[in-house]
Amino acid sequence: MKKFVAFVVKAFFTGLLILVPVYLAILLLLKAMNSVAGLAKPFANLLPEGLPAEHVLSLLLVLIVCFLIGVAVGTPAGRAIQERIEKSFFERMPGYALFRSLTQRLAGKNDEENVWKPALAEIEEALVPAFII
């Protein structure tokens, strides 16, 4: 019975960890589409009324901006800007460096210059963030 309960809980949380980011990404995409709908409205008026042109054009605009940012971050100058933003803004947030390092380790990116290795320690039947020194 314990194995069944553990299986159900693990499956529930695995599904939750997959579904929540997808749901949040869709909400963010819809919010961005609503934000740029004003820019797409003049072009949508040029198209026939039966088409949902405003929504389609705003979606295309958001996707183009995402693509351009992705291309820019792939360049050496873009990576330098990304690192500068990370160091000046995100690393000031408590716990950001720990979770960034943990996710990079899980993704298979080894950061050997890090002296403190992140880990999860089991304390009182719970996993807590820790460092291996």
N, C-alpha and C positions, 0 to 999 in steps of 0.2 A: 504494500500500500504506500510506503514511503517513496519507493521508486516512482510510482505512478504520480504522486503529488509533486515530486521533484521534476518529473518530466513535464507535467502540465504548467508548473510555474516557470520553468526554463523556456518552454515554447511560447508562453504568454509574453514574457519579457523580451525574448528574441523578436517576436512579431512587433512588439511595441517599439523596440529600438530601430526597427526597419520602417515602420509606418509613420512614426512621429516626424522624422526628418523629411520624408516625402510630403506629408501633409503641410508642414511648415514651409517647405519650398514652394508648394502650389499656392499657399496663401500669400507668400511674398511676391510671387509672380503676378498674381491677380492684383495685389496692391500697386505694384509697379505699372501694370497695364492701366489701372485707373489714373495713376499720376500722369502718364504720358498721353492719355486720351485727348486732352486739350490740344496737343501738338498734332495728333492724327486727324482731328475733326475737319480742318479745312480740306485735307486730301480725301477724306471719306465723303465729303459733299460732292466731289467730282464723279464719284462712282454711282451706279444705280441704287435706288432706295431699298430694294429687296435684299441686298447683301448686307451682312453684319460687318461692313467695311471698317468702322471705327475700331471694333474689337480686334479684327484681324490685323489692321495696320499698327495698332498699339502693341499687340503681341510681337509682330515682326520687328518693331522698333526696339523693344526690350531685348529680344533675342539677338539682334544685331549689336546692341551695346554690350551684352554679355560676351559675345564672340570677340568683339574688339578688345575688351578688357583681358580676355583670355590670351589673345595673341600678344598684347602688350606685355603681360606678365611673363610670357615665354622668352622675351628678349632679355639680354643682360641688363639693360637700363631699367627695364620693368622689374626685374628681380631685385635690383638695388633699391628701387623706390619701395617695393613691397617690404624688404628687410628694414628700411629706414622707418616706415610706418609702424611695423611690428615693434621695433625697439623703442620708438618714441611714444606709442600709444598703448598697444596691447600688453606689453610686458610690465606695464605699471599696474595692470589688473591683478589682484591676488589670485594665484593658482593658475594663471594662464600658461606660464612656462612649464609647469608640471604637466598639465593636460596636453599641451602641445607635444611635449617630449614623449608622453605615454602613447599618444596616437601615432606619432612618427615611428615609434618602436613597433607598435602593432601593425603598421603598414609595411614594415620591413626596412625602413630607412634608418641605418645606424648612424648615430651622431657621436663619433668617438671623441670629439673635443669636449664633450660634456663630462666633467669629473664626477658629478653626482648622477647616478643612474636611477631613473624613476622605477618604482615597483609598486605592487599592491601587497600589503602585509595583512595577514589574518589576525585580527585582535577581537576576542570575545565573539567568535563566529560571524564576524563581519570583515569585509575587505576595505581597507583604508589606504589612501595614498601614502607612500613612503619613499625614501631615498636609500640607495645602496651606496655607501661611501667607501 
